[in-house]
Structures are given as structure tokens and as C-alpha cells.
Amino acid sequence: MASEETECKGGDAAADRTALPGVDEDGADALADADIAAVDVRERAVSYRDLLAAGIGRETATALRREFSLPYSTTFGEGIEDRSDEVTGLQDGERDWVAASASDWEEMGVPEYDPVEREPEDIWADHDRPTPVTAVSGVGPADAQRLADVGVTSVRQLSFADAGLVADLLDLNVMAVRTWRFQARDRAD
């Protein structure tokens, strides 16, 4: 590692640049022309867009961005409108929404966000509450009551139930219970 640092500080800088994963001689030359040293990449002083601007191929620049957790861009413009142009993966409507969020949302008729205050215990209780069997297509309230009589009260329990046994206990068609079980498995967390 010490020899690599020596090369970077004054030795053969091109050799240091080719030590980056996926960077060949042409890539090293492009980095040298853009005055980007390997240490700049390792220390995240450059962005993915800087690498592309330097002439590094998209595939190599993407690999370096992932390897060294490089930012996509080092500049995102002055305001949110400029930044919305820099963000990739947005569709036109989404880009317009981001840009519009810089304006006064009250004038746009957007209602004020008014969160309902809840205790953390209540939030977790809702999260941990089992999904009732009526969430399964075809299981109505009467079926849910019959299933509860044999101990099946949640989607998760229904997804693991022995269809033959449940059908026998409730005098139901085994295929109907298997269908419920199959649908419950699709819904089970």
C-alpha cells in the first residue's frame, strides 16, 4: 500500500490509476487528462458524473461508483428546480412535482399535513396484529367464525393449516380449504 501512495504523490500516476478496479490504460489516460488521481476516487473527491466527463466508460464508472460509494454528482444546482433535473429515475410528472414543491404549496391547494399523534405502543400493536382470515378471498364472516371454532383465526395460521383436517372438522370441501390455504400463503407475511 505504501508503494501505491508513493506512486500517487509523485511517481508513476498512470500506474496508480490502473490499480483502480476495471480501469485500463485508456481509462488511466482519461483520468490523467482530467487530473483525477486514484486517491481522488478512493477518498470520494470525485463523482460518477466527473468520471463520465473525464471519458471513463459508463460501465467502468458505474463499477467505480459502487466500489467506492461515489456520489452521483457533486453539484445539484442552486435550487430544488435545478436539483429535480439532476435526479435520475423520475418521470416527467414526478419531476414536475419535485420542482413545484419549491413553490408555496398552500397556493397550490395542497392540504397541510396533519399527522395523528399516536403512542409507539399503539403503532407496534397495529403492526403486530395478525391479519384476519377474512382478508383471504372467498372467506366470509361465517367461514371465519367456523375457522375460529377450530383455532384458525389469522391468515398466517390458515396458510399452515392441514386442509384435510380442517375440511373434515368443518364438513367442508377439501378443495375449498386448499384454495383458501393457497391464497393465504400468498398473503402471509
C-alpha positions as CSV (number, residue, x, y, z in Angstrom):
1,M,0.0,0.0,0.0
2,A,2.9,2.4,0.8
3,S,4.2,2.0,-2.8
4,E,0.8,2.9,-4.2
5,E,0.8,6.1,-2.1
6,T,4.3,6.9,-3.3
7,E,3.3,6.5,-6.9
8,C,0.3,8.8,-6.3
9,K,2.4,11.5,-4.7
10,G,5.0,11.8,-7.4
11,G,5.8,8.5,-9.0
12,D,4.0,6.9,-11.9
13,A,0.5,8.3,-11.6
14,A,-0.8,6.3,-14.5
15,A,0.2,3.0,-12.8
16,D,-1.7,4.2,-9.7
17,R,-4.9,4.9,-11.8
18,T,-4.8,1.4,-13.4
19,A,-4.8,0.0,-9.9
20,L,-8.4,1.0,-9.7
21,P,-10.7,-1.9,-10.5
22,G,-11.7,-2.0,-14.1
23,V,-9.6,0.9,-15.2
24,D,-7.4,0.0,-18.2
25,E,-4.6,2.1,-19.8
26,D,-7.1,4.2,-21.8
27,G,-9.1,4.9,-18.7
28,A,-6.0,5.8,-16.8
29,D,-5.1,8.2,-19.6
30,A,-8.6,9.8,-19.4
31,L,-8.3,10.2,-15.7
32,A,-4.8,11.7,-16.1
33,D,-6.1,14.2,-18.7
34,A,-8.9,15.2,-16.3
35,D,-6.4,15.5,-13.5
36,I,-8.2,12.8,-11.4
37,A,-5.9,10.6,-9.3
38,A,-6.8,7.2,-7.9
39,V,-6.7,8.7,-4.4
40,D,-9.4,11.1,-5.5
41,V,-11.6,8.2,-6.4
42,R,-10.7,6.2,-3.2
43,E,-11.4,9.3,-1.0
44,R,-14.7,10.1,-2.8
45,A,-13.5,13.5,-4.0
46,V,-15.0,12.9,-7.4
47,S,-18.4,11.8,-8.5
48,Y,-19.8,9.4,-11.0
49,R,-20.6,12.3,-13.4
50,D,-17.0,13.5,-13.0
51,L,-15.8,10.1,-14.2
52,L,-18.1,10.2,-17.2
53,A,-17.0,13.7,-18.0
54,A,-13.4,12.5,-17.9
55,G,-14.1,10.0,-20.6
56,I,-14.4,6.8,-18.5
57,G,-16.8,4.4,-19.9
58,R,-20.3,4.1,-18.3
59,E,-19.8,0.5,-17.2
60,T,-16.4,1.3,-15.5
61,A,-17.7,4.5,-14.0
62,T,-20.7,2.6,-12.5
63,A,-18.4,-0.1,-11.1
64,L,-16.2,2.5,-9.5
65,R,-19.2,4.4,-8.1
66,R,-20.4,1.2,-6.5
67,E,-17.0,0.1,-5.3
68,F,-16.1,3.4,-3.6
69,S,-19.7,4.7,-2.9
70,L,-19.1,7.7,-5.0
71,P,-21.9,10.3,-5.2
72,Y,-23.8,10.5,-8.4
73,S,-22.9,14.2,-8.8
74,T,-21.0,16.7,-6.7
75,T,-23.3,19.6,-7.8
76,F,-27.1,19.5,-7.7
77,G,-27.8,23.1,-8.7
78,E,-28.8,26.1,-6.7
79,G,-32.5,25.4,-6.1
80,I,-34.8,22.5,-5.9
81,E,-35.8,23.0,-9.6
82,D,-32.2,22.5,-10.6
83,R,-31.9,19.5,-8.3
84,S,-35.0,17.9,-9.7
85,D,-33.3,18.0,-13.2
86,E,-30.3,16.1,-11.7
87,V,-32.2,13.3,-10.1
88,T,-32.5,10.3,-12.4
89,G,-35.3,7.8,-12.5
90,L,-38.0,10.4,-12.3
91,Q,-40.8,10.5,-14.8
92,D,-42.0,13.9,-16.2
93,G,-44.9,14.1,-13.8
94,E,-42.7,13.3,-10.8
95,R,-40.0,15.8,-11.9
96,D,-42.7,18.5,-12.2
97,W,-44.0,17.6,-8.7
98,V,-40.4,17.9,-7.2
99,A,-39.9,21.2,-9.0
100,A,-43.3,22.5,-7.9
101,S,-42.5,21.7,-4.3
102,A,-40.2,24.7,-4.2
103,S,-43.3,27.0,-4.6
104,D,-45.8,27.8,-1.9
105,W,-47.8,24.6,-1.5
106,E,-50.7,26.4,0.2
107,E,-51.3,28.4,-3.0
108,M,-51.4,25.1,-5.0
109,G,-54.3,23.8,-2.8
110,V,-52.3,21.1,-1.1
111,P,-53.7,20.4,2.3
112,E,-51.5,20.8,5.3
113,Y,-50.0,17.6,6.7
114,D,-51.7,16.9,10.0
115,P,-50.3,13.7,11.5
116,V,-52.4,11.9,14.1
117,E,-50.4,11.6,17.3
118,R,-50.2,8.0,18.4
119,E,-48.2,6.3,21.0
120,P,-45.4,4.0,19.8
121,E,-47.0,1.0,21.5
122,D,-50.2,1.5,19.5
123,I,-48.3,1.7,16.3
124,W,-46.5,-1.5,17.1
125,A,-49.7,-3.2,18.3
126,D,-51.3,-2.4,14.9
127,H,-48.2,-3.7,13.1
128,D,-48.1,-7.0,15.1
129,R,-51.8,-7.6,14.9
130,P,-52.5,-10.7,12.9
131,T,-54.3,-10.4,9.6
132,P,-57.8,-11.8,9.9
133,V,-58.8,-14.8,7.7
134,T,-61.5,-12.6,6.1
135,A,-58.6,-11.0,4.2
136,V,-58.4,-14.2,2.1
137,S,-60.6,-14.1,-1.0
138,G,-63.6,-16.3,-0.5
139,V,-63.5,-16.4,3.3
140,G,-66.6,-14.5,4.5
141,P,-67.6,-13.7,8.1
142,A,-69.5,-17.0,8.5
143,D,-66.5,-19.0,7.3
144,A,-64.2,-17.0,9.5
145,Q,-66.3,-17.9,12.5
146,R,-66.2,-21.6,11.6
147,L,-62.5,-21.5,11.1
148,A,-62.1,-19.7,14.5
149,D,-64.1,-22.6,16.1
150,V,-61.2,-25.0,15.1
151,G,-58.5,-22.4,16.1
152,V,-57.7,-20.8,12.7
153,T,-58.1,-17.0,13.2
154,S,-55.3,-15.5,11.1
155,V,-54.1,-15.6,7.5
156,R,-50.8,-17.0,8.8
157,Q,-52.5,-19.8,10.6
158,L,-54.6,-20.6,7.6
159,S,-51.5,-20.7,5.4
160,F,-50.1,-23.6,7.5
161,A,-53.4,-25.4,8.3
162,D,-53.8,-29.0,7.3
163,A,-56.5,-28.6,4.6
164,G,-57.8,-32.2,5.0
165,L,-58.2,-31.9,8.8
166,V,-59.9,-28.5,8.6
167,A,-62.2,-29.8,5.9
168,D,-63.1,-32.9,8.0
169,L,-63.7,-30.9,11.2
170,L,-65.9,-28.3,9.5
171,D,-67.5,-30.6,7.0
172,L,-66.2,-28.6,4.0
173,N,-64.9,-29.5,0.6
174,V,-61.2,-30.1,0.9
175,M,-60.5,-28.3,-2.4
176,A,-62.1,-25.1,-1.0
177,V,-59.9,-25.3,2.1
178,R,-56.8,-25.9,-0.1
179,T,-57.8,-22.9,-2.2
180,W,-58.1,-20.7,0.9
181,R,-54.7,-22.1,2.2
182,F,-53.0,-21.3,-1.1
183,Q,-54.4,-17.8,-1.2
184,A,-53.4,-17.3,2.5
185,R,-49.8,-18.3,1.6
186,D,-49.7,-15.6,-1.0
187,R,-50.9,-13.0,1.6
188,A,-48.9,-14.3,4.7
189,D,-46.0,-12.1,5.8
